[in-house]
Amino acid sequence: MILAGSIVGSGELIATTRTGAEANFSFLWLILLGCIVKVFTQIELARYAISSGKTTLVMLNDVPGPKVRGGNLIIWFWFLMFVATLAQQGGIVGGVGQALAISAPLTEQGKSYNEALDNKVNLQVSKNLLAAYEAERLESTPEKTAAIKQKIAELEKVVADQKAEAKSNDPVVWATILTIVACILLVWGNFNFIEKFCMFLVCAFTLVTIFNLIALQAKAEWAVTMKEFIGGMSFGMPEVSDAEKAAGKSPLGTALATFGIIGVGASELIAYPYWCLEKGYGKYIGPHENTDTWLGRAKGWMKVMQFDAWGSMIVYTFCTLAFYLLGAAILGRTGMVPEGSEMIRTLSVMYEPVFGKSAQSIFLIGAFAVLFSTFYVAIAAQSRLFVDVTSLLGFQKLPDEATRYRRIKVCNVVFALVSLLFFIFVSKPVLLVLISGVMQSLMLPLLGGSVLYFRYKKTDRRLLPGRIWDTMLWVSFLCFAVVGTYLLSDKLTKFFAG
């Protein structure tokens, strides 16, 4: 549940819905692949970790290659990804701040800004809905068309008469309050608390999302048709017009960045063995021995770990697909793309066909649950990684357990505050999340290659998987390599062209 709590978050709520909004149903196959293919790498990393007792970064540093100050190239690239991940956490806490600023504005300026922005977004939604009716992307009747035209006329008058409101600072204030709350929980909380807290939030959010998608099928104009579903699974690519390209729309680029953070993203792949060790799997197995007793314990806890990994995969895959389908069915059909200060309002549109006027309130509760749990768990994971790598690279001596946990608590506070600063100075949650997605996608080939090295050179041969599993490890690595290579060449091309 900790894994699901950290995964079902910004990748699903922000990046996945953005992909659905840009690509419609075309990339359903890529989203599903991104959720499933990484589990094999995840389990293989955990297999070596809990059988050897080594943490992820220590394992990765064992991969052959040139080293700088004791760390190989994988470790130093992780540092770059680490910074991008903190930026992603800034986007997440900013999204929570936006949600609370809408549902509970702190100032009169915030209330006025909310009202002005609500009217603006509602007008845009109505115009996009009318365009979808006229283009026959949605079923309509003369009565529906007349009603939406009347609503547009009324909203245009309201927006024209409304004074332009200065941007409110309420999202920043709420983000700051939540960051302080997270710091207190991280310093005070322990592993069991994290597990229970995330279980509650993830379950609540999952139920709301699933109900929304199922109920949407009763709405004829919004329901996902079998033709659309099959088309989304046919390995196709969305069509992008010249005007959309000129406007910077890139569904493939967005989808591949999303690939890096949906399911078990690179940061979760690296963090997962830490949770396995801290949960006690490695401790229960004990130090490596060439005995049947040790082998029996190891195989038993491997089964527990695999049940854990596949169970969490079912949770986050279902949630990810639900969000993608909601994004494609509603945002894609109406031409709404979540971004900037309007991100949360735009995303709440996905709930309006089912929940009507209550949609925004219901969505805000779900957004808070999933984003705050992700922020909370991700900061806890990043702190453990940072303490580990500073010792690994010789910046400080290897600490005992008590000292290690004190350092982790300090890092929890520091990294939470740094993430908040990212949001304050770069107030674009979607951009912050997608930047991290690109870095994690580039990290995936390095992790896939490392796992193959562990499989053939390091793992106890008595614990090795079968040929089918080996095949899937290679498939996983090849998928990572294709995504990483495309993103790297795309970014380099744009850099030198610009």
C-alpha positions as CSV (number, residue, x, y, z in Angstrom):
1,M,0.0,0.0,0.0
2,I,3.0,2.3,0.5
3,L,4.0,1.7,-3.1
4,A,0.4,2.3,-4.3
5,G,0.2,5.4,-2.1
6,S,3.4,6.9,-3.7
7,I,2.4,5.9,-7.2
8,V,-1.3,6.8,-7.4
9,G,-0.7,10.5,-7.5
10,S,0.7,13.1,-9.8
11,G,1.4,10.7,-12.6
12,E,-2.2,9.5,-12.7
13,L,-4.1,12.7,-11.6
14,I,-2.0,15.1,-13.7
15,A,0.2,13.5,-16.3
16,T,-2.1,10.6,-17.3
17,T,-5.2,12.9,-17.7
18,R,-3.1,15.4,-19.7
19,T,-2.1,12.6,-22.0
20,G,-5.7,11.5,-22.5
21,A,-6.7,15.2,-23.1
22,E,-4.0,15.5,-25.8
23,A,-4.1,12.1,-27.4
24,N,-7.7,11.0,-26.8
25,F,-7.8,7.2,-26.7
26,S,-4.8,6.6,-29.0
27,F,-2.3,5.9,-26.2
28,L,-4.3,3.5,-24.0
29,W,-1.9,0.7,-25.0
30,L,1.1,2.8,-24.0
31,I,-0.4,3.6,-20.6
32,L,-1.2,0.0,-19.9
33,L,2.3,-1.1,-21.0
34,G,3.9,1.6,-18.8
35,C,2.1,0.1,-15.7
36,I,2.8,-3.5,-16.3
37,V,6.3,-3.7,-17.9
38,K,8.1,-2.1,-14.9
39,V,7.0,-4.7,-12.4
40,F,9.5,-7.2,-13.6
41,T,12.4,-4.8,-12.9
42,Q,10.8,-3.8,-9.6
43,I,10.7,-7.4,-8.4
44,E,14.2,-8.2,-9.6
45,L,15.6,-5.2,-7.8
46,A,13.8,-6.3,-4.6
47,R,14.9,-9.9,-5.0
48,Y,18.6,-8.9,-5.0
49,A,18.1,-6.3,-2.2
50,I,16.3,-8.6,0.3
51,S,18.6,-11.6,-0.4
52,S,21.8,-9.5,-0.1
53,G,20.7,-6.9,2.5
54,K,22.0,-4.1,0.3
55,T,20.0,-0.9,-0.4
56,T,19.2,0.1,-4.0
57,L,21.9,2.8,-4.4
58,V,24.6,0.5,-2.9
59,M,23.5,-2.2,-5.4
60,L,23.5,0.3,-8.3
61,N,27.0,1.4,-7.4
62,D,28.2,-2.2,-7.8
63,V,27.4,-2.0,-11.6
64,P,30.8,-1.8,-13.5
65,G,31.8,1.6,-14.9
66,P,33.9,4.6,-14.3
67,K,33.5,6.2,-10.9
68,V,33.8,9.8,-9.6
69,R,34.3,10.2,-5.8
70,G,33.2,6.6,-5.3
71,G,30.0,6.9,-7.3
72,N,29.4,5.5,-10.8
73,L,27.6,7.3,-13.6
74,I,24.2,5.8,-12.5
75,I,24.6,7.3,-9.0
76,W,25.4,10.7,-10.4
77,F,22.5,10.6,-12.8
78,W,20.3,9.7,-9.9
79,F,21.4,13.0,-8.3
80,L,20.0,14.9,-11.3
81,M,16.8,12.9,-11.2
82,F,16.6,13.5,-7.5
83,V,16.4,17.2,-8.0
84,A,13.8,16.8,-10.7
85,T,11.8,14.6,-8.3
86,L,11.8,17.3,-5.7
87,A,10.5,19.7,-8.3
88,Q,7.7,17.1,-9.0
89,Q,6.9,17.1,-5.3
90,G,6.6,20.9,-5.6
91,G,4.0,20.4,-8.4
92,I,2.2,17.9,-6.2
93,V,2.0,20.1,-3.1
94,G,1.0,23.0,-5.4
95,G,-1.8,20.9,-6.8
96,V,-3.1,20.3,-3.2
97,G,-2.7,24.0,-2.5
98,Q,-4.9,24.8,-5.5
99,A,-7.5,22.3,-4.4
100,L,-7.8,23.7,-0.9
101,A,-7.7,27.3,-2.2
102,I,-10.8,26.5,-4.3
103,S,-12.7,24.6,-1.6
104,A,-11.6,26.8,1.4
105,P,-10.3,30.3,0.2
106,L,-8.5,32.1,3.0
107,T,-9.0,35.7,1.8
108,E,-11.6,37.9,0.1
109,Q,-9.2,38.3,-2.8
110,G,-9.1,34.5,-3.0
111,K,-12.9,34.2,-3.1
112,S,-13.1,36.9,-5.8
113,Y,-10.4,35.2,-7.8
114,N,-12.1,31.8,-7.5
115,E,-15.4,33.3,-8.8
116,A,-13.7,35.0,-11.7
117,L,-11.7,31.9,-12.7
118,D,-14.8,29.6,-12.2
119,N,-16.7,31.7,-14.7
120,K,-13.8,31.8,-17.1
121,V,-13.3,28.0,-17.0
122,N,-17.1,27.4,-17.2
123,L,-17.2,29.6,-20.3
124,Q,-14.3,27.7,-21.9
125,V,-15.9,24.4,-21.1
126,S,-19.2,25.5,-22.6
127,K,-17.5,26.7,-25.8
128,N,-15.6,23.5,-26.1
129,L,-18.7,21.5,-25.5
130,L,-20.6,23.4,-28.2
131,A,-17.7,22.8,-30.6
132,A,-17.7,19.1,-29.8
133,Y,-21.5,19.0,-30.5
134,E,-21.1,20.8,-33.8
135,A,-18.2,18.6,-34.9
136,E,-20.2,15.5,-33.8
137,R,-17.6,14.3,-31.4
138,L,-20.4,14.2,-28.9
139,E,-24.1,13.2,-29.5
140,S,-26.4,16.2,-29.2
141,T,-30.0,17.4,-29.8
142,P,-31.3,20.8,-31.0
143,E,-32.5,21.4,-27.4
144,K,-29.0,20.7,-26.0
145,T,-27.3,22.9,-28.5
146,A,-29.8,25.7,-27.8
147,A,-29.2,25.4,-24.1
148,I,-25.5,25.5,-24.3
149,K,-25.6,28.5,-26.6
150,Q,-27.8,30.3,-24.1
151,K,-25.4,29.4,-21.3
152,I,-22.4,30.7,-23.3
153,A,-24.2,34.0,-23.9
154,E,-24.9,34.4,-20.2
155,L,-21.4,33.5,-19.2
156,E,-19.9,35.9,-21.7
157,K,-21.9,38.7,-20.2
158,V,-20.9,37.8,-16.7
159,V,-17.2,37.5,-17.6
160,A,-17.3,40.8,-19.6
161,D,-18.9,42.6,-16.6
162,Q,-16.5,41.0,-14.1
163,K,-13.4,43.0,-13.0
164,A,-10.2,41.3,-13.7
165,E,-9.0,39.9,-10.3
166,A,-5.3,39.8,-9.3
167,K,-4.0,36.3,-8.8
168,S,-4.6,35.1,-5.3
169,N,-1.8,33.8,-3.0
170,D,-4.2,31.4,-1.3
171,P,-2.7,28.3,-3.1
172,V,0.8,29.2,-1.8
173,V,-0.5,29.7,1.7
174,W,-2.3,26.4,1.7
175,A,0.7,24.6,0.1
176,T,2.8,26.1,3.0
177,I,0.4,24.9,5.6
178,L,0.3,21.4,4.1
179,T,4.1,21.3,3.9
180,I,4.3,22.1,7.6
181,V,1.7,19.4,8.4
182,A,3.7,16.9,6.3
183,C,6.9,17.8,8.1
184,I,5.3,17.2,11.5
185,L,3.9,13.9,10.4
186,L,7.2,12.8,8.8
187,V,9.2,13.7,12.0
188,W,6.6,12.2,14.3
189,G,5.4,9.3,12.2
190,N,6.8,5.8,11.8
191,F,6.6,3.1,9.2
192,N,3.3,1.6,10.5
193,F,1.7,5.0,10.5
194,I,2.8,5.7,7.0
195,E,1.4,2.4,5.8
196,K,-2.1,2.9,7.5
197,F,-2.3,6.6,6.5
198,C,-1.6,5.8,2.8
199,M,-3.9,2.8,2.8
200,F,-6.8,5.0,3.9
201,L,-6.2,7.8,1.4
202,V,-5.5,5.5,-1.6
203,C,-8.6,3.4,-0.9
204,A,-10.8,6.5,-0.6
205,F,-9.4,7.9,-3.8
206,T,-9.6,4.6,-5.7
207,L,-13.3,4.1,-4.9
208,V,-14.3,7.6,-6.0
209,T,-12.4,7.3,-9.3
210,I,-13.8,3.8,-10.1
211,F,-17.4,4.9,-9.3
212,N,-17.0,7.9,-11.5
213,L,-15.8,5.9,-14.5
214,I,-18.5,3.2,-14.1
215,A,-21.3,5.8,-13.7
216,L,-20.0,7.6,-16.8
217,Q,-21.0,4.7,-18.9
218,A,-24.6,5.4,-18.2
219,K,-24.2,8.8,-20.0
220,A,-24.7,8.1,-23.7
221,E,-22.6,11.1,-24.9
222,W,-19.7,10.5,-22.6
223,A,-19.5,6.7,-22.3
224,V,-16.4,5.0,-23.6
225,T,-17.4,2.8,-26.6
226,M,-15.9,-0.5,-27.4
227,K,-14.7,0.9,-30.7
228,E,-12.7,3.6,-28.8
229,F,-11.3,1.1,-26.4
230,I,-10.2,-1.3,-29.1
231,G,-8.7,1.6,-31.1
232,G,-6.8,2.7,-28.0
233,M,-5.3,-0.8,-27.7
234,S,-4.3,-1.0,-31.4
235,F,-0.8,0.5,-31.0
236,G,-1.8,3.6,-32.9
237,M,-0.6,7.2,-32.8
238,P,-2.8,10.3,-32.5
239,E,-3.0,12.7,-35.4
240,V,-1.6,16.2,-34.7
241,S,-2.5,19.1,-37.0
242,D,0.0,21.7,-38.1
243,A,-1.8,24.3,-36.0
244,E,-1.5,22.0,-32.9
245,K,2.2,21.4,-33.6
246,A,2.7,25.2,-33.9
247,A,1.0,25.6,-30.6
248,G,3.5,23.2,-29.0
249,K,1.1,20.3,-28.6
250,S,3.0,17.0,-28.5
251,P,0.9,14.0,-27.4
252,L,3.8,11.6,-27.9
253,G,6.2,13.7,-25.9
254,T,3.7,14.0,-23.1
255,A,2.9,10.3,-23.2
256,L,6.5,9.2,-23.0
257,A,7.2,11.6,-20.1
258,T,4.1,10.2,-18.5
259,F,5.5,6.7,-19.1
260,G,8.3,7.5,-16.7
261,I,6.1,8.3,-13.7
262,I,3.0,6.1,-14.1
263,G,3.0,2.6,-12.6
264,V,6.3,2.1,-10.8
265,G,8.3,5.1,-12.0
266,A,12.0,5.2,-11.8
267,S,11.9,6.9,-8.4
268,E,9.5,4.3,-7.0
269,L,11.7,1.5,-8.5
270,I,14.7,2.8,-6.5
271,A,12.7,3.5,-3.4
272,Y,10.9,0.1,-3.2
273,P,13.8,-2.0,-2.0
274,Y,14.2,0.4,0.9
275,W,10.6,-0.2,2.0
276,C,11.1,-4.0,1.6
277,L,14.2,-3.8,3.9
278,E,12.6,-1.5,6.4
279,K,9.5,-3.7,6.5
280,G,11.8,-6.5,7.6
281,Y,11.9,-8.9,4.6
282,G,15.7,-8.8,4.5
283,K,16.0,-9.0,8.3
284,Y,13.7,-12.0,8.5
285,I,15.8,-13.8,5.8
286,G,19.0,-12.9,7.6
287,P,22.6,-12.7,6.3
288,H,23.4,-14.7,3.2
289,E,24.2,-18.4,4.0
290,N,24.8,-21.5,1.9
291,T,22.3,-23.5,3.9
292,D,18.9,-25.0,3.1
293,T,17.3,-23.2,6.1
294,W,18.4,-19.8,4.7
295,L,17.2,-20.7,1.2
296,G,13.8,-21.7,2.6
297,R,13.4,-18.4,4.4
298,A,14.6,-16.5,1.3
299,K,12.2,-18.2,-1.0
300,G,9.3,-17.7,1.4
301,W,9.9,-14.0,1.7
302,M,10.4,-13.7,-2.0
303,K,6.8,-15.0,-2.4
304,V,5.6,-12.3,0.1
305,M,7.4,-9.6,-1.8
306,Q,6.0,-10.7,-5.2
307,F,2.5,-10.8,-3.8
308,D,3.1,-7.3,-2.5
309,A,4.4,-6.1,-5.9
310,W,1.7,-7.6,-8.0
311,G,-1.1,-6.6,-5.6
312,S,0.0,-3.0,-5.7
313,M,0.3,-3.2,-9.5
314,I,-3.4,-4.2,-9.8
315,V,-4.4,-1.1,-7.6
316,Y,-2.4,1.5,-9.5
317,T,-3.0,0.0,-13.0
318,F,-6.7,0.1,-12.5
319,C,-6.5,3.7,-11.2
320,T,-4.2,4.8,-14.0
321,L,-6.4,3.3,-16.7
322,A,-9.5,4.9,-15.1
323,F,-7.9,8.3,-15.1
324,Y,-6.7,8.0,-18.7
325,L,-10.1,7.0,-19.9
326,L,-11.7,9.9,-18.0
327,G,-9.2,12.3,-19.5
328,A,-9.8,11.0,-23.0
329,A,-13.6,10.7,-22.7
330,I,-14.2,14.1,-21.2
331,L,-11.2,16.4,-21.5
332,G,-10.2,15.0,-24.9
333,R,-13.6,15.3,-26.4
334,T,-14.1,18.8,-25.1
335,G,-10.6,20.0,-26.0
336,M,-9.7,20.9,-22.3
337,V,-6.0,20.6,-21.3
338,P,-5.1,20.8,-17.6
339,E,-2.4,23.4,-17.0
340,G,-1.3,26.4,-15.0
341,S,-3.4,27.9,-12.2
342,E,-6.5,26.4,-13.9
343,M,-5.2,22.8,-13.6
344,I,-7.4,21.6,-10.7
345,R,-10.5,23.3,-12.1
346,T,-10.0,21.7,-15.5
347,L,-9.5,18.3,-13.9
348,S,-12.7,18.6,-11.9
349,V,-14.6,18.8,-15.2
350,M,-14.1,15.0,-15.5
351,Y,-16.5,14.6,-12.6
352,E,-19.3,16.9,-13.8
353,P,-21.2,14.5,-16.1
354,V,-21.8,12.2,-13.2
355,F,-21.8,14.4,-10.1
356,G,-23.1,17.6,-11.5
357,K,-22.8,20.6,-9.2
358,S,-21.2,18.4,-6.5
359,A,-18.4,17.4,-8.9
360,Q,-15.9,20.0,-7.8
361,S,-16.3,19.3,-4.1
362,I,-16.0,15.5,-4.6
363,F,-13.0,15.9,-6.9
364,L,-11.2,18.2,-4.5
365,I,-11.5,15.6,-1.7
366,G,-10.1,12.9,-4.0
367,A,-7.3,15.3,-5.3
368,F,-6.3,16.1,-1.7
369,A,-6.2,12.4,-0.8
370,V,-4.1,11.2,-3.6
371,L,-1.7,14.2,-3.9
372,F,-1.0,14.6,-0.2
373,S,-0.4,10.9,0.3
374,T,2.0,10.9,-2.7
375,F,3.8,14.0,-1.4
376,Y,4.1,12.4,2.1
377,V,5.4,9.0,0.9
378,A,7.7,10.4,-1.8
379,I,9.5,12.8,0.6
380,A,10.0,9.9,3.1
381,A,11.5,7.8,0.3
382,Q,13.8,10.6,-1.0
383,S,15.2,11.3,2.5
384,R,16.2,7.7,2.9
385,L,17.9,7.7,-0.5
386,F,19.8,10.9,0.2
387,V,21.1,9.7,3.5
388,D,22.2,6.5,1.9
389,V,24.0,8.2,-1.1
390,T,25.9,10.7,1.1
391,S,27.4,7.9,3.0
392,L,28.0,5.9,-0.2
393,L,30.0,8.8,-1.7
394,G,32.0,9.5,1.4
395,F,30.4,12.8,2.3
396,Q,29.7,11.4,5.8
397,K,30.5,8.3,7.7
398,L,28.2,5.3,7.6
399,P,25.8,6.0,10.4
400,D,24.3,3.6,13.0
401,E,20.5,3.1,12.9
402,A,19.7,5.8,15.4
403,T,21.9,8.4,13.7
404,R,20.5,7.3,10.3
405,Y,16.9,7.9,11.4
406,R,17.8,11.3,12.9
407,R,19.3,12.3,9.6
408,I,16.3,11.0,7.7
409,K,14.0,13.2,9.8
410,V,16.1,16.3,9.2
411,C,16.0,15.5,5.4
412,N,12.3,15.1,5.5
413,V,11.9,18.7,6.7
414,V,14.5,20.1,4.4
415,F,13.2,18.3,1.2
416,A,9.6,19.2,2.0
417,L,10.5,22.9,2.2
418,V,12.7,22.7,-1.0
419,S,9.7,21.2,-2.8
420,L,7.5,24.0,-1.6
421,L,10.0,26.6,-2.9
422,F,9.9,24.9,-6.4
423,F,6.1,25.6,-6.4
424,I,6.4,29.1,-5.2
425,F,9.0,30.1,-7.8
426,V,7.7,27.9,-10.7
427,S,4.0,28.0,-10.2
428,K,3.2,25.5,-12.9
429,P,2.4,22.1,-11.4
430,V,2.0,20.3,-14.7
431,L,5.4,21.5,-16.0
432,L,7.1,20.4,-12.7
433,V,5.5,16.9,-12.9
434,L,6.4,16.4,-16.6
435,I,10.0,17.5,-16.1
436,S,10.4,14.8,-13.5
437,G,8.7,12.4,-15.9
438,V,11.3,13.0,-18.5
439,M,14.2,12.5,-16.1
440,Q,12.7,9.3,-14.8
441,S,12.1,8.0,-18.3
442,L,15.8,8.6,-19.0
443,M,16.7,6.7,-15.8
444,L,14.7,3.6,-16.7
445,P,17.2,2.2,-19.2
446,L,19.9,2.5,-16.6
447,L,17.8,0.6,-14.1
448,G,16.8,-2.0,-16.7
449,G,20.4,-2.7,-17.6
450,S,21.5,-2.8,-13.9
451,V,18.8,-5.4,-13.2
452,L,20.1,-7.6,-16.0
453,Y,23.6,-7.3,-14.5
454,F,22.3,-8.4,-11.1
455,R,20.4,-11.3,-12.6
456,Y,23.4,-12.8,-14.5
457,K,26.3,-11.8,-12.2
458,K,25.1,-11.1,-8.6
459,T,21.9,-12.9,-7.5
460,D,22.3,-16.2,-5.7
461,R,21.8,-18.9,-8.4
462,R,19.5,-20.8,-6.1
463,L,17.0,-17.9,-6.2
464,L,17.1,-17.3,-10.0
465,P,13.8,-17.2,-11.9
466,G,12.9,-19.2,-15.0
467,R,13.3,-18.5,-18.7
468,I,10.0,-16.8,-19.1
469,W,10.8,-14.3,-16.3
470,D,14.2,-13.7,-18.0
471,T,12.5,-13.0,-21.3
472,M,10.2,-10.4,-19.6
473,L,13.2,-8.7,-18.0
474,W,14.7,-8.3,-21.4
475,V,11.4,-7.0,-22.8
476,S,11.2,-4.5,-19.9
477,F,14.8,-3.3,-20.6
478,L,14.1,-2.9,-24.4
479,C,10.9,-0.9,-23.6
480,F,12.9,1.4,-21.3
481,A,15.7,1.7,-23.9
482,V,13.2,2.8,-26.7
483,V,11.5,5.3,-24.5
484,G,14.7,6.7,-23.1
485,T,16.4,6.9,-26.5
486,Y,13.5,8.7,-28.1
487,L,13.1,11.3,-25.3
488,L,16.9,11.9,-25.2
489,S,17.1,12.5,-29.0
490,D,13.9,14.6,-29.0
491,K,15.2,16.9,-26.2
492,L,18.7,17.2,-27.7
493,T,17.2,18.0,-31.1
494,K,15.0,20.7,-29.7
495,F,17.9,22.1,-27.6
496,F,20.2,22.5,-30.6
497,A,17.4,23.7,-32.8
498,G,16.4,26.3,-30.3
